Amino acid sequence: MANKNIESTALTLAKGKELKGDDFYEVKVLDNITVAVVCDGVGSATAGAEAAKRTATFLVNSLKNRPRSWSMQKSIEHFISNINNILYKESMDDYDRVELVTTLTLVVIEGDRLFGANVGDSRIYLLRDGKLNQLSNDHSMDEEGFENVLTSAIGLEDKVKPYYFENNLQPNDKILLCSDGLHNELSDDEITTGMQTSAPFLVRKVSKKYNDNLPDDTTAVLLKINELDPRLEYKNANLETKDDYKSGEVIDGFKLIKPLVQNRRTWLATKRGQKYVLKFAPLGAKDDEVILDLYVKEVWNAKRLKAGFFPKTAIPKKRTHRYYVMKYIEGIELKEYIKSKPLSIDLAIDLAKFLLKMEQFLARKGLVHADIKPENIIVIDRKGKKAFKMVDFGSVTEIYSEISRAGTPSYLAPERFNQAPITEQTEVFAIGVTLYEALTTKLPYGEIEPFQTPHFKQAKNPNKLNQKIPKWLDSIIMRAIEIDPKRRYHHYSEMLYELNNPSKVEPYYNSNQNIVERNPILICKVALIASLLINAFLILTTK
């Protein structure tokens, strides 16, 4: 679910005059799920806080990387069991008693579904149409005077049975996760009123009751559902996905002419004399929800990325099959274009600026292209001049995504082969490799096969393969494809600035080069001056 659809606020305050309490929370808005966790450590001061933090962090990271074949219930219950076992075993090994103990409230939002679980007496509330509903179940004693005695907690016993629930979500729903330091001090009416505002408002309301001297750590996380994920409409639509499409077939008025890729899911089509490209859902989307989700994400990105960098797209309202439509771009793939000769210097500079500005556009939406390469770039004629269009919405993803090996291996930054997330720096590397290839028809680090873990050696400077490349542009490309991220451009703006200001480009030197290799002319000048001085000294001393 996109960030704008869910608004989150959170605050934790320690009891009394303490600087840090035993509570801990995490909120993570990912591409397809939102995860929120509140934990209240109940062991000794040190162990309880550690248990709370470790539990929250473990669950967020595990759910982020969960096997997509698992149901959400299986995932939640499995990961809760795992962290419970870890903490209980460590307590027994390190303390010979239970110490690493914490309560837990957890919610996961996926599409229009709310999944939740709790262990202990921290709570989860849902506010809908002004009515407050407690969704969690307190694991505490019922007897008067023993209400704060827990009957279950993470790390308390070798096995744990969380209370699990699921619900449908509606726009304007509000979900509150809070520790007992909050719900023990506020009435339902006060919680209801506070949920209309924010989590900090609720926590500070409790603090004010005690003149900012809280009797217990107090934490709240509030999630406001502004709207449901619009991608649900595309995913749940009752549309046909055929095993095969054939030339001459008519789909919703579009006549299929020929497949444009080998898998026969992308077609050139005509309608009322105009050419279009129809991209159908992969065949696997019929039975595999993961493949369907990826395609729906592609459709969603194609619809919302309205800019001159990309072909115009549309999703017909009355379509009967699962596809989207792109305007056909008259042009040639850059990969094919450079087969006969490399790009000219001016056109290569235009390409670099095009790619960097496209990435800046995507970055404003929290996205990256993630598969920049000549095959995804179309060279077009625009008013007598060459220009570019970027295709393939299927690769577009969130910046900082930890998608292992997403993209084409030969254009991946070295750190991506070691599970590093996609960043501006890794995209700059792909842009640099594309420029290198466009100007030399060679790949700087050679062809890298899928699933290969390459060993990167210093690339040859591109102007050694194409002497038309000026020194300043050679330096920019080498800095973009630098193996060491510390020596690579950190941001698109840095590379774009140097492209626009060639006179300010610092020469690039291989980090392994010695001073003689870096500046042979300077060394020659120094040697000449030294020789003259020595000769002058000898002449003077022999007189």
C-alpha positions in Angstrom: 0.0 0.0 0.0 1.4 3.3 -1.0 2.5 5.8 1.8 -0.2 8.3 1.0 -2.9 5.7 1.7 -1.7 5.1 5.3 -0.8 7.8 7.7 1.1 6.8 10.8 2.0 8.6 14.0 3.8 7.1 17.1 5.4 8.1 20.4 6.9 6.4 23.4 7.6 8.1 26.8 9.5 6.5 29.6 8.1 6.4 33.2 9.1 8.9 35.9 12.4 10.7 35.1 13.9 7.8 33.1 15.5 8.7 29.8 14.6 5.4 28.2 11.9 2.9 28.9 11.2 -0.8 28.2 8.7 -0.2 25.5 9.6 -0.4 21.8 7.7 0.1 18.6 8.3 -0.3 14.8 6.3 0.9 11.9 7.3 -0.1 8.4 5.4 0.8 5.2 6.5 -1.5 2.4 5.3 -1.8 -1.1 2.7 -4.5 -0.5 2.3 -4.5 3.2 2.4 -2.2 6.2 3.7 -3.6 9.5 3.3 -2.1 13.0 4.5 -3.6 16.3 4.4 -2.4 19.9 6.2 -4.4 22.6 6.4 -3.7 26.3 9.4 -5.3 28.0 8.5 -7.0 31.3 11.8 -8.6 32.4 14.4 -6.8 34.4 15.1 -3.2 33.2 17.9 -4.3 30.8 16.5 -7.6 29.7 12.9 -6.4 29.2 14.0 -3.5 26.9 16.2 -5.8 24.9 13.4 -8.4 24.5 11.0 -5.7 23.3 13.4 -4.2 20.7 14.5 -7.6 19.4 11.0 -8.9 19.1 9.8 -5.9 17.2 12.8 -5.8 14.9 12.7 -9.5 14.2 9.0 -9.6 13.3 9.3 -6.6 10.9 12.3 -8.0 9.1 10.8 -11.5 8.9 7.5 -10.3 7.6 9.2 -8.1 5.0 11.0 -11.2 3.7 8.3 -13.8 4.3 7.9 -16.7 1.8 5.1 -15.5 -0.5 3.7 -19.0 -0.7 2.8 -18.8 3.1 -0.5 -17.4 4.2 -0.3 -14.3 6.4 -1.6 -16.3 9.4 1.1 -18.9 9.0 3.8 -16.3 8.6 2.7 -14.3 11.7 2.3 -17.4 14.0 5.5 -19.0 12.7 7.7 -15.9 13.3 6.2 -15.2 16.7 7.0 -18.8 17.7 10.5 -18.3 16.4 11.3 -15.2 18.4 9.6 -16.7 21.5 11.9 -19.8 21.3 15.0 -17.6 20.8 14.3 -15.4 23.8 13.3 -18.2 26.1 16.4 -20.3 25.2 18.7 -17.3 25.8 17.0 -16.5 29.1 17.6 -20.1 30.3 21.2 -20.1 29.0 22.2 -16.7 30.3 20.1 -16.2 33.4 18.8 -19.7 34.4 15.3 -18.0 34.6 13.0 -16.1 32.3 14.3 -12.6 31.8 14.0 -11.7 28.1 10.2 -11.2 28.3 7.9 -8.8 26.5 4.3 -8.3 25.5 3.5 -8.0 21.8 0.9 -6.4 19.6 1.3 -6.7 15.8 -0.8 -5.7 12.8 -0.1 -6.2 9.1 -2.1 -4.4 6.5 -2.2 -6.0 3.0 -4.6 -4.5 0.5 -8.0 -4.2 2.2 -7.2 -6.8 4.9 -6.1 -6.3 8.5 -4.1 -9.1 10.1 -3.3 -9.0 13.8 -1.9 -10.8 16.8 -1.1 -10.1 20.4 0.6 -11.8 23.3 0.2 -10.2 26.8 -1.8 -7.1 27.8 -0.8 -4.5 25.2 -3.8 -3.8 23.0 -5.0 -3.2 19.5 -8.1 -1.0 18.9 -10.0 -0.2 15.7 -12.1 3.0 15.4 -14.7 2.8 12.8 -17.6 5.2 12.3 -17.0 6.7 15.8 -17.2 3.3 17.5 -14.2 1.9 19.4 -13.5 -1.9 19.1 -10.8 -3.8 21.0 -9.5 -6.4 18.5 -6.8 -7.9 20.8 -7.3 -10.2 23.7 -5.7 -9.5 27.1 -3.5 -12.3 28.4 -3.8 -11.4 32.1 -5.5 -12.7 35.2 -9.2 -11.9 35.7 -9.1 -11.9 39.5 -9.5 -8.5 41.1 -6.2 -7.1 42.2 -4.2 -9.4 39.8 -5.2 -7.7 36.5 -1.6 -6.8 35.7 -0.4 -10.3 36.2 0.4 -11.8 32.7 -0.7 -15.3 31.8 1.2 -15.2 28.5 4.1 -13.2 27.0 6.9 -13.6 24.5 9.8 -15.4 26.1 7.8 -16.4 29.2 7.5 -20.1 28.3 9.1 -22.4 25.7 5.9 -22.3 23.6 3.5 -19.4 23.0 0.0 -19.3 21.5 -0.7 -15.8 20.2 -4.3 -14.4 19.8 -4.7 -14.0 16.1 -7.4 -12.2 14.1 -8.3 -10.9 10.7 -10.7 -8.2 9.5 -11.7 -6.2 6.4 -10.6 -2.6 6.3 -12.6 0.5 5.2 -11.5 4.0 4.3 -11.1 6.2 7.3 -10.5 3.3 9.7 -8.1 4.1 12.5 -6.0 1.4 14.2 -4.3 1.9 17.6 -1.5 -0.2 19.1 -0.7 0.7 22.7 1.0 -0.6 25.8 -0.9 -0.9 29.1 0.7 2.3 30.3 -1.8 4.0 28.0 -5.0 1.9 28.1 -4.9 1.6 31.9 -5.0 5.3 32.2 -7.4 6.5 29.6 -11.1 5.7 29.3 -12.6 4.4 26.1 -14.1 7.8 25.4 -10.7 9.5 25.9 -9.0 6.9 23.6 -11.8 7.4 21.0 -11.3 11.2 21.1 -7.5 10.9 21.0 -7.6 8.6 18.0 -9.1 11.4 16.0 -5.9 13.3 16.5 -2.6 11.4 16.8 -0.6 8.9 18.8 1.5 11.7 20.4 -1.7 13.4 21.6 -2.8 10.2 23.4 0.6 9.6 25.1 0.9 13.2 26.2 -2.6 13.2 27.5 -1.6 10.4 29.9 1.6 12.2 30.8 -0.3 15.4 31.7 -2.4 13.4 34.2 0.8 12.8 36.2 2.5 16.1 35.6 4.9 14.5 33.2 5.9 11.9 35.8 4.4 8.7 34.3 4.0 5.7 36.5 4.7 3.4 33.6 6.3 3.5 30.1 3.6 4.6 27.7 3.6 3.9 23.9 1.1 4.4 21.1 1.2 3.8 17.3 -1.8 5.1 15.3 -2.5 4.1 11.7 -5.1 6.1 9.7 -6.4 4.5 6.5 -7.0 7.4 4.2 -8.0 5.2 1.3 -7.7 1.5 0.3 -5.0 0.5 -2.1 -6.3 1.4 -5.6 -4.4 -1.6 -6.9 -7.0 -3.8 -5.4 -9.4 -2.9 -8.2 -7.0 -4.2 -10.8 -6.2 -7.3 -8.9 -9.8 -8.3 -8.1 -11.2 -7.5 -11.5 -12.9 -10.4 -13.2 -10.8 -10.5 -16.3 -9.7 -13.3 -18.7 -6.1 -14.4 -19.1 -5.7 -16.7 -22.1 -3.0 -19.3 -22.5 -2.1 -17.9 -25.9 -3.1 -15.0 -28.2 -3.0 -15.2 -32.0 -2.3 -12.9 -34.8 -5.6 -11.5 -36.2 -7.5 -12.0 -33.0 -9.6 -9.0 -31.8 -9.6 -8.1 -28.1 -11.9 -5.3 -27.1 -11.6 -3.7 -30.5 -7.8 -4.1 -30.7 -6.6 -6.3 -33.6 -3.5 -8.2 -32.7 -0.8 -7.9 -35.4 2.3 -9.7 -34.1 4.0 -10.5 -30.8 6.9 -8.2 -29.8 8.6 -10.5 -27.4 9.2 -14.2 -27.4 6.8 -15.1 -24.6 3.9 -13.8 -26.8 2.4 -11.7 -24.0 3.3 -8.3 -25.5 1.6 -7.5 -28.8 1.6 -4.9 -31.5 -2.1 -4.1 -32.2 -4.2 -1.6 -34.2 -7.4 0.1 -33.5 -9.1 2.7 -35.8 -5.9 2.9 -37.8 -3.7 3.7 -34.8 -0.9 1.4 -33.5 -0.7 0.3 -29.9 1.1 -2.1 -27.7 -0.9 -4.5 -25.5 0.8 -6.0 -22.6 -1.1 -9.0 -21.3 -0.6 -10.6 -17.8 1.9 -13.4 -17.7 0.4 -16.8 -18.0 1.5 -17.7 -14.5 -0.7 -14.9 -13.1 -3.7 -17.2 -13.5 -2.6 -19.5 -10.6 0.3 -17.7 -8.9 -0.7 -14.8 -6.6 2.9 -13.6 -6.5 3.1 -13.2 -10.3 -0.3 -11.6 -10.3 0.8 -9.1 -7.7 3.9 -8.2 -9.6 1.8 -7.6 -12.8 -0.7 -5.5 -10.9 2.1 -3.4 -9.6 3.4 -3.0 -13.2 -0.1 -1.9 -14.3 -0.4 0.6 -11.4 3.0 2.1 -12.2 2.2 2.3 -15.9 -1.0 4.2 -15.1 0.4 6.7 -12.6 3.8 7.5 -14.2 2.7 10.2 -16.6 5.8 11.9 -18.0 7.5 12.4 -21.3 10.1 9.8 -20.3 7.7 7.0 -20.9 5.1 5.9 -23.5 1.6 7.0 -22.9 -0.5 4.3 -21.2 -4.1 3.5 -20.6 -6.3 0.9 -18.9 -9.5 0.5 -20.8 -12.5 0.6 -18.4 -14.5 -2.0 -20.3 -11.6 -4.4 -21.0 -12.5 -8.1 -20.9 -8.9 -9.4 -20.7 -6.1 -8.6 -18.2 -3.9 -6.2 -20.1 -2.9 -2.6 -20.4 -2.3 -0.4 -23.5 0.7 1.6 -24.4 1.1 4.0 -27.3 3.3 2.4 -29.9 6.7 4.2 -30.1 8.2 4.4 -33.6 11.9 3.9 -33.0 14.6 1.4 -32.4 16.1 -0.2 -29.3 19.3 1.5 -28.2 20.9 -2.0 -28.1 20.1 -2.5 -31.8 20.9 1.2 -32.7 24.6 0.9 -31.5 25.2 -2.4 -33.3 26.4 -0.4 -36.4 28.3 2.4 -34.5 28.5 3.9 -31.1 26.5 7.0 -30.1 27.9 10.4 -30.9 29.3 12.3 -27.9 26.5 14.8 -28.0 23.8 12.1 -28.2 25.4 10.2 -25.4 25.3 13.3 -23.2 21.7 13.7 -24.0 21.1 10.1 -23.1 22.8 10.5 -19.7 20.7 13.6 -18.9 17.6 11.8 -20.0 18.2 8.9 -17.7 19.2 11.0 -14.7 16.2 13.3 -15.1 13.9 10.2 -15.4 15.3 8.8 -12.2 14.8 12.1 -10.4 11.2 12.0 -11.5 10.8 8.5 -10.2 12.7 9.4 -6.9 10.0 12.1 -6.2 7.6 9.2 -6.0 9.9 7.0 -3.9 10.7 4.8 -6.9 13.6 3.7 -9.1 13.6 2.1 -12.6 15.8 -0.9 -11.4 16.5 -2.2 -14.9 18.3 0.5 -16.9 19.9 -1.0 -20.0 20.0 -0.4 -23.8 17.2 -2.9 -24.4 14.8 -0.8 -22.4 15.6 2.5 -24.2 14.0 3.4 -27.5 15.8 5.8 -29.8 13.2 8.0 -31.6 13.1 10.9 -34.0 11.6 14.1 -32.6 11.5 17.1 -34.9 14.5 16.0 -36.9 16.6 15.2 -33.8 17.2 11.9 -31.9 15.6 11.5 -28.5 14.8 8.7 -26.1 11.9 6.9 -24.4 12.1 4.5 -21.5 10.1 1.3 -21.5 9.4 -1.6 -19.1 7.2 -0.6 -16.2 7.6 -4.1 -14.8 11.0 -3.3 -13.3 10.0 -0.1 -11.5 10.1 -0.5 -7.7 10.6 1.3 -4.4 13.9 2.9 -3.7 15.8 1.0 -1.0 14.0 -2.2 -1.9 16.0 -5.3 -1.0 15.1 -7.3 -4.0 18.0 -9.7 -4.6 19.4 -9.6 -8.1 16.4 -7.5 -9.5 17.5 -6.1 -12.8 20.0 -7.4 -15.4 23.2 -8.8 -14.0 25.6 -7.0 -16.4 24.3 -3.6 -15.2 24.1 -4.3 -11.5 26.3 -2.5 -9.0 28.8 -4.8 -7.3 27.1 -4.4 -3.9 23.8 -5.6 -5.3 25.4 -9.1 -5.6 25.8 -9.0 -1.8 22.1 -8.2 -1.0 22.5 -4.4 -0.9 19.2 -2.5 -1.5 18.5 -0.5 -4.6 19.6 3.1 -4.2 20.5 6.2 -6.2 24.1 4.9 -6.2 23.2 1.5 -7.7 21.0 3.2 -10.3 23.9 5.6 -11.2 26.0 2.5 -11.8 23.5 1.1 -14.2 23.4 4.5 -16.0 27.2 4.5 -16.2 27.3 1.0 -17.6 24.7 1.9 -20.2 26.7 5.1 -21.3 29.9 3.0 -21.4 28.2 0.5 -23.7 26.5 3.2 -25.8 29.8 4.9 -26.5 32.0 1.8 -26.9 29.6 -1.1 -27.7 31.4 -3.0 -24.9 30.4 -3.7 -21.3 32.9 -2.4 -18.7 32.9 -5.6 -16.7 31.9 -8.0 -19.4 28.8 -10.1 -19.7 27.5 -11.4 -16.4 25.3 -14.4 -16.4 22.2 -14.8 -14.1 23.1 -16.3 -10.7 26.8 -15.7 -11.3 28.6 -13.9 -8.5 31.2 -11.9 -10.4 34.6 -10.7 -9.3 35.0 -7.1 -10.4 38.3 -5.8 -11.7 39.2 -2.3 -12.7 37.4 -1.4 -16.0 39.3 0.0 -19.0 38.7 3.7 -19.5 36.1 4.1 -22.3 38.2 6.7 -24.2 40.8 3.9 -24.7 38.1 2.2 -26.8 36.6 5.3 -28.3 39.1 8.2 -28.6 36.4 10.7 -29.4 35.3 10.6 -25.7 36.6 13.7 -24.0 38.6 13.4 -20.8 35.9 15.0 -18.7 33.2 12.7 -20.0 35.5 9.7 -19.5 36.0 10.8 -15.9 32.2 11.0 -15.3 31.6 7.5 -16.7 34.4 6.0 -14.7 33.1 7.6 -11.5 29.6 6.4 -12.2 30.8 2.8 -12.7 33.2 2.9 -9.8 33.4 -0.5 -8.0 33.8 1.2 -4.6 30.5 3.0 -3.7 32.5 5.5 -1.7 34.1 6.8 -4.9 30.9 6.7 -6.9 28.4 9.5 -7.3 26.0 9.3 -4.4 23.1 11.2 -6.0 21.7 11.8 -9.5 22.1 15.5 -9.0 25.9 15.2 -8.6 26.4 13.4 -11.9 23.9 15.7 -13.7 25.7 18.8 -12.4 29.0 17.6 -13.8 27.4 16.8 -17.2 26.2 20.3 -17.3 29.5 21.8 -16.1 32.4 19.9 -17.9 35.0 22.5 -16.8 34.4 21.5 -13.1 34.8 17.8 -13.6 37.7 16.5 -11.5 39.9 14.0 -13.3 39.2 10.4 -12.4 42.1 8.2 -11.2 42.1 4.5 -10.5 42.6 4.2 -6.7 45.5 1.8 -7.5 47.4 4.2 -9.6 50.6 5.7 -8.2 51.3 9.4 -8.4 53.4 9.0 -11.6 50.5 7.3 -13.4 48.0 9.8 -12.2 49.9 12.9 -13.4 52.9 12.0 -15.6 53.2 15.6 -17.1 53.5 17.1 -13.6 56.1 14.5 -12.7 58.1 15.3 -15.8 57.9 19.0 -15.0 59.1 18.4 -11.4 61.9 16.1 -12.7 63.0 18.8 -15.2 63.1 21.5 -12.6 64.9 19.3 -10.2 67.5 18.4 -12.9 68.0 22.1 -13.7 68.5 22.9 -10.0 71.0 20.1 -9.5 72.9 21.2 -12.6 73.0 24.8 -11.4 74.2 23.7 -8.0 77.0 21.6 -9.5 78.1 24.5 -11.7 78.2 26.8 -8.7 80.1 24.4 -6.5 82.7 23.6 -9.1 83.8 27.2 -9.6 
